[in-house]
Each structure stands twice: as structure tokens, then as C-alpha cells.
Amino acid sequence: MTDKLYQETLFSFLGEEEPEAIHDTGKGKRTTAATKSRVASKDQKKTAASVTKSEPDTWELNTETIIRYGGENIPLTDYFTPEEITNGLPDSSPTVEQTTGDNTEEKLRNITGEDVRKRMENDFGELTEELTTMTFIKEKNMIIPVLTARKKGSGMILERRHGIYLKLEDAVANRRSNMYLPGADGHMYHIRETEALTICKKARKVPSVPALVEGVRLKFPRIPWGILTQFLVVARHFARTYGAEVHGEIYWGEEGYRLVIPSQIVSSDMCEPTEQVAYVENVVKVMEIHSHHTMEAYFSSQDDRSEQAPILYAVVGRVLDFFPQILVRTCLDGEYLFINPHIVFESPLEYPTSLDFPQVSVKGVGDNDTV
């Protein structure tokens, strides 16, 4: 098979889009796509150079400042109070004079890009410190978070008869009899080369990569039973008194877990928070939880539209029963993953040590066995 025929065959798996020609020179194997990428990169550098990036201490923010991210203009007041914008934030490093004697004056400092990024990260998890650069354009009174690219590499795993690639160009340049590439639909595809055919199908398994399973691991300790009980007391009050639902939020901080009941409007079929819980540094929202008074525990279509963040969501149903119902889930890429509540909450029915009841005989268990 000639290189050109091979390339046309391989790129036919791209779908309806017109495949780009690949020129295999044998000297670095440059491609049309790679050339376009370099041109685009140069254009991006020119664009970036035309934007003046201010140093954080020179940022002149006000209550009219907007944040441009994700295709929308977000008011800075969504993340900071007018007082914080005007007066500044408490300085986390007070001077010796401030901490001695009767001098209790609190030193304030201007809001920086890092302050903005930290608060936005609660809503946009991708805005991590490692990957985000915060830019302020004074002329437009606009803050722009820019996701910086990670260090690139081929990402290839090559063995004698198979290769795993991130890009189709790498497969062309480093062809193997069996090749594996990710598709836009989230599946890995197996491309098999024979003398007569090039076959592409979804892969049943991929060699040389670890086996993974879906799941959730809580980074903090399980939520204490007492926190859940606090919410159940509130939920039963609104169910018994008004036949209404209620919304709560559970946070983790230096002092452990804390339940917050924010300002909200509630009725028999909805609960709508009317303001956000004030941001506190080093405090993480772990869960949003709401009740269904006497109804079953289930996530409604409205819940699906509202619960899109990668945090825990819980719904408690039949709250007036002796043992209410509870469901827990999280969201990633617009899809939901249900979680066993035992993984999330401590249970009062668990025992710390093994129990021994010699007075209880279990039928079929020998004398040397333990219960």
C-alpha cells in the first residue's frame, strides 16, 4: 500500500469532514494539519501580544467590572460584595504592630486576579491555579481568565505490534498493525491494518493501559450522622408545618462539616435559594441537599437542570417516616453518577469493633467458627 493510499484510507474514519492531506516526507513527518497549527499558534501569539496585561497590584477594579468567561459577561459583584470591591479584602498577613497591644485595626488590600480565580473555581473547576492566567484589560474594565496549555507530548505508547495515540497524525507517522485512538464520542477505537484492509471499530479493550472503573472518592471524612440529622429535623419541620420542601448546603472547613440553610423560597414542589452563601477562604462546598416532604426520594427534571456541578447532591424523601429515604449522586460532563449513601454519610448502626454473642447459636456454623 502506498503512503498516499494508506493515509486516505486511515483518514476516511474521520466521518463526514473532508480529510486533510498528510505529506510523509520521512524527515519529521510534517503534515498539513501541523502546519496549520503552527500558523494558528503564531496568530494567537500576535493577538496575545496586542493585549496589555496589567500587574495584579495595578488592577483598578470597581463594581462595574465584568469577567469575560465561557462566552458570557459575569459581573464581578457575583463573586465579591460592593464593600470588598471598594475597600479591599483582609490582609492574611498582619504586621507585628497589628497583632500587639490594643491595635486591632484590620489591614485591607486590593483584590487580585488570584482572588478572582479562587472564587470562580467553585463554579468553574477547570480554573485551577496551575492552568489559569488572569488578565485585566483596563480600557474595557474587564477580567479575562485564560486557560494556559499544559506541556505537550506525543502521548504515544508504542510496542512492536500496537500503538496508542492521541492524534491520527501520530498513527500515520508511527503506524502499527493494531492502533488505538480516542474518538470525540468518548470511545477508544481500534484500527487494524492488514494487507488488504484497514478496519476501524470501537475497541473492547486497550492494551498497555490500566483498567479503570467509575466511582467517587470523598477527599474528606464521611459526613457525620449528626449533620444529616440536623437537616432531617429542619426538613421534618417544613414538611409537618407547611408541607414544603427545603434546601440545605454542607460545607467542609478547618472545624469539620457544617450545615447551612440559606435564604430561599419554598413550596410543596420546589425550593429556590435566593442568595449565595458568603464565600469563606479554605471552606469547600461538599453537598447540596433538599427534601421531598412526604413524597418519594427521586431527582426531578428540574433537579437535573440545576445540579450540574461536580459536587455531591442528595435528596431525602418521606421525611416524616421513621427511616426516611435518601439518594446521593454527582455530575460530570452533564451525566449523573449515583453513589451509595454509606460511602458519603456515617451511619449510627455501624459498630467500631467485632461483636461476640456466645448465647446466640447460628444453625450450620461449626463450634470453631465465629458469628
For each residue, the residues with C-beta under 8 A, 3 or more apart:
1: 5 6 9 195
2: 5 6
3: 6 7 24
4: 7 8
5: 1 2 8 9
6: 1 2 3 9 10 172 175 198
7: 3 4 10 11 21 22 24 172
8: 4 5 11 12 19
9: 1 5 6 12 198
10: 6 7 13 168 171 172 191 198
11: 7 8 14 19 20 22 168
12: 8 9 19
13: 10 189 191 200
14: 11 17 19 168
15:
16:
17: 14
18:
19: 8 11 12 14
20: 11 31 32 33 36
21: 7 32
22: 7 11 31 32 33 169 172
23: 30 31 32
24: 3 7 29 172 173
25: 28 29 30
26: 29
27: 30
28: 25
29: 24 25 26 169 172 173
30: 23 25 27 34 35
31: 20 22 23 34 35 169 172
32: 20 21 22 23 35 36
33: 20 22 36 37 169
34: 30 31 37 38 169
35: 30 31 32 38 39
36: 20 32 33 39 40
37: 33 34 40 41
38: 34 35 41 42
39: 35 36 42 43
40: 36 37 43 44
41: 37 38 44 45
42: 38 39 45 46
43: 39 40 46 47
44: 40 41 47 48
45: 41 42 48 49
46: 42 43 49 50
47: 43 44 50 51
48: 44 45 51
49: 45 46
50: 46 47
51: 47 48 135 137
52: 137 138
53: 135 136
54: 58 59 135 136 138
55: 58 59
56: 59 110 112 113 114 134 136
57: 110 112
58: 54 55
59: 54 55 56 110 111 112 113 136
60: 138
61: 65 76 85 110 111 136 143
62: 65 85 86 141
63: 76 77 82 85 86
64: 141
65: 61 62 75 76 85 141 142 143
66: 73 74 75 76 141 142 143
67: 73 74 75 76 78 79 116 120 142 143 144 145
68: 72 73 74 142 143 144
69: 72 74 120 124 144 145
70: 124
71:
72: 68 69
73: 66 67 68
74: 66 67 68 69 78 79
75: 65 66 67 78
76: 61 63 65 66 67 79 80 85 116 143
77: 63 80 81 82 85
78: 67 74 75
79: 67 74 76 116 119 120 279
80: 76 77 84 85 111 115 119
81: 77 84 85
82: 63 77 85 86
83: 86 87
84: 80 81 87 88 89 111
85: 61 62 63 65 76 77 80 81 82 111
86: 62 63 82 83
87: 83 84 108
88: 84 108 109 110 111
89: 84 108 109 110 111 115
90: 106 107 108 109
91: 94 106 107 108 109
92: 281
93:
94: 91 98 99 106 107
95: 98 99 107
96: 99 100
97: 100 101 103
98: 94 95 103 104 105 106 107
99: 94 95 96
100: 96 97 103
101: 97
102:
103: 97 98 100
104: 98
105: 98
106: 90 91 94 98
107: 90 91 94 95 98
108: 87 88 89 90 91
109: 88 89 90 91 112
110: 56 57 59 61 88 89
111: 59 61 80 84 85 88 89 115 116
112: 56 57 59 109 115 116
113: 56 59 116 117 134 135 136 143
114: 56 117 118 129 134
115: 80 89 111 112 118 119
116: 67 76 79 111 112 113 119 120 134 143 145
117: 113 114 120 121 127 129 132 134 145
118: 114 115 121 281
119: 79 80 115 116 122 279
120: 67 69 79 116 117 123 124 127 145
121: 117 118 124 125 127 128
122: 119 279 285
123: 120 309
124: 69 70 120 121 127 145
125: 121 128 309 310
126: 131 147
127: 117 120 121 124 131 132 145 147
128: 121 125 131 132
129: 114 117 132
130:
131: 126 127 128 147 148 150
132: 117 127 128 129 145 146 147 148
133: 145 146 148
134: 56 113 114 116 117 143 144 145 146
135: 51 53 54 113 143 144 145 146
136: 53 54 56 59 61 113 142 143 144
137: 51 52 140 141 142 143 144
138: 52 54 60 141
139:
140: 137
141: 62 64 65 66 137 138
142: 65 66 67 68 136 137
143: 61 65 66 67 68 76 113 116 134 135 136 137
144: 67 68 69 134 135 136 137
145: 67 69 116 117 120 124 127 132 133 134 135
146: 132 133 134 135
147: 126 127 131 132
148: 131 132 133
149: 152
150: 131
151:
152: 149
153:
154: 165 166 170
155: 165 166 170
156: 163 164 165 166 170 174
157: 163 164 208 209
158: 163 164 174 176
159: 162 163 176 207 208
160: 176
161: 176 177 178
162: 159 176 177 178 179 180 207 208
163: 156 157 158 159 170 171 174 175 176 178 179 180
164: 156 157 158 179 180 181 206 207 208 209
165: 154 155 156 168 170 171 174 179 180 181
166: 154 155 156 170 181 182
167: 170 171 181
168: 10 11 14 165 171 172 181
169: 22 29 31 33 34 172 173
170: 154 155 156 163 165 166 167 173 174
171: 10 163 165 167 168 174 175 179 181 191
172: 6 7 10 22 24 29 31 168 169 175
173: 24 29 169 170
174: 156 158 163 165 170 171
175: 6 163 171 172 179 193
176: 158 159 160 161 162 163 179 193
177: 161 162 192 193 194
178: 161 162 163 190 191 192 193
179: 162 163 164 165 171 175 176 190 191 192 193
180: 162 163 164 165 188 189 190 191 203 206 207
181: 164 165 166 167 168 171 188 189 191
182: 166 186 187 188 189
183: 186 187 188 189
184:
185:
186: 182 183
187: 182 183 202 203
188: 180 181 182 183 202 203 206
189: 13 180 181 182 183 200 201 202 203
190: 178 179 180 200 201 202 203 204 206
191: 10 13 171 178 179 180 181 198 199 200
192: 177 178 179 197 198 199 200
193: 175 176 177 178 179 198
194: 177 197 198 199
195: 1
196:
197: 192 194
198: 6 9 10 191 192 193 194
199: 191 192 194
200: 13 189 190 191 192
201: 189 190
202: 187 188 189 190
203: 180 187 188 189 190 206
204: 190
205:
206: 164 180 188 190 203 209
207: 159 162 164 180
208: 157 159 162 164
209: 157 164 206
210:
211:
212:
213:
214: 337
215: 337
216: 330 337 339 343
217:
218: 221 222 286 312 343 344
219:
220: 252 257 284 286
221: 218
222: 218 343 344 345 346
223: 227 228 250 257 286 287 344 345 346
224: 227 228 256 257 345 346
225: 228 229 345 346 347 348
226: 229 230
227: 223 224 230 231 250 257 258 259
228: 223 224 225 231 232 345
229: 225 226 232 233
230: 226 227 233 234 259
231: 227 228 234 235 248 259 289 291 316
232: 228 229 235 236 316 319 324
233: 229 230 236 237
234: 230 231 237 238 246 248 261
235: 231 232 238 239 245 246 291 293 316 319 324
236: 232 233 239 240 319 320
237: 233 234 240 241
238: 234 235 241 242 244 245 246 266 291 293
239: 235 236 242 243 244 291 293 294 319 320
240: 236 237 320
241: 237 238 244
242: 238 239 266
243: 239 268 293 294
244: 238 239 241 266 267 268 271 293
245: 235 238 266 267 268 269 270 271 290 291 292 293
246: 234 235 238 261 264 266 271 290 291
247: 261 262 264 266 271 272 273 288 289 290
248: 231 234 259 260 261 262 288 289 290
249: 259 260 261 262 277 285 287 288 289
250: 223 227 257 258 259 260 285 286 287 288 289 312
251: 257 258 260 277 280 283 284 285 286
252: 220 256 257 258 283 284 286
253: 256 258 280 282 283 284
254: 282
255: 258
256: 224 252 253
257: 220 223 224 227 250 251 252 286
258: 227 250 251 252 253 255
259: 227 230 231 248 249 250
260: 248 249 250 251 277
261: 234 246 247 248 249 264
262: 247 248 249 273 274 275 276 277
263: 273 274 275
264: 246 247 261 271 272 273 274
265: 271 272 274
266: 238 242 244 245 246 247 270 271 272
267: 244 245 270 271
268: 243 244 245 293
269: 245
270: 245 266 267 302
271: 244 245 246 247 264 265 266 267 290 291
272: 247 264 265 266
273: 247 262 263 264 276
274: 262 263 264 265
275: 262 263
276: 262 273
277: 249 251 260 262 285
278:
279: 79 119 122 283
280: 251 253 283
281: 92 118
282: 253 254
283: 251 252 253 279 280
284: 220 251 252 253
285: 122 249 250 251 277 288 311
286: 218 220 223 250 251 252 257 311 312
287: 223 249 250 311 312 313 314 344
288: 247 248 249 250 285 307 311 312 313 314
289: 231 247 248 249 250 313 314 315 316
290: 245 246 247 248 271 314 315 316
291: 231 235 238 239 245 246 271 315 316 317 319
292: 245 295 296 297 298 315 316 317 318 319
293: 235 238 239 243 244 245 268 319 320
294: 239 243 318 319 320
295: 292 298 317 318
296: 292 317 318 325
297: 292 315 316 317 318 324 325 326 327
298: 292 295 315 317 327
299: 303 304 307 313 315 327 329 336
300: 303 304
301: 304 305
302: 270 305 306
303: 299 300 306 307 313 315
304: 299 300 301 307 336
305: 301 302 308
306: 302 303
307: 288 299 303 304 313 329 331 336
308: 305 331 334
309: 123 125 331
310: 125 330 331 332
311: 285 286 287 288 330
312: 218 250 286 287 288 328 329 330 339 344
313: 287 288 289 299 303 307 328 329 330 331
314: 287 288 289 290 326 327 328 329 341 344
315: 289 290 291 292 297 298 299 303 326 327
316: 231 232 235 289 290 291 292 297 319 324 325 326
317: 291 292 295 296 297 298 324 325 326 327
318: 292 294 295 296 297 321 324 325
319: 232 235 236 239 291 292 293 294 316 324
320: 236 239 240 293 294 324
321: 318 324 325
322:
323:
324: 232 235 297 316 317 318 319 320 321
325: 296 297 316 317 318 321
326: 297 314 315 316 317 341 345
327: 297 298 299 314 315 317 338 341
328: 312 313 314 338 339 340 341 344
329: 299 307 312 313 314 336 337 338 339
330: 216 310 311 312 313 336 337 339
331: 307 308 309 310 313 334 335 336 337
332: 310 335 337
333:
334: 308 331
335: 331 332
336: 299 304 307 329 330 331
337: 214 215 216 329 330 331 332
338: 327 328 329
339: 216 312 328 329 330 343 344
340: 328 343 344
341: 314 326 327 328 344 345
342: 345 347
343: 216 218 222 339 340
344: 218 222 223 287 312 314 328 339 340 341
345: 222 223 224 225 228 326 341 342
346: 222 223 224 225 350
347: 225 342 350
348: 225
349:
350: 346 347
351: 354 355
352:
353:
354: 351 370
355: 351
356: 370 371
357: 360 371
358:
359:
360: 357 371
361: 365
362: 365 371
363:
364:
365: 361 362 369 371
366: 369
367:
368:
369: 365 366
370: 354 356
371: 356 357 360 362 365
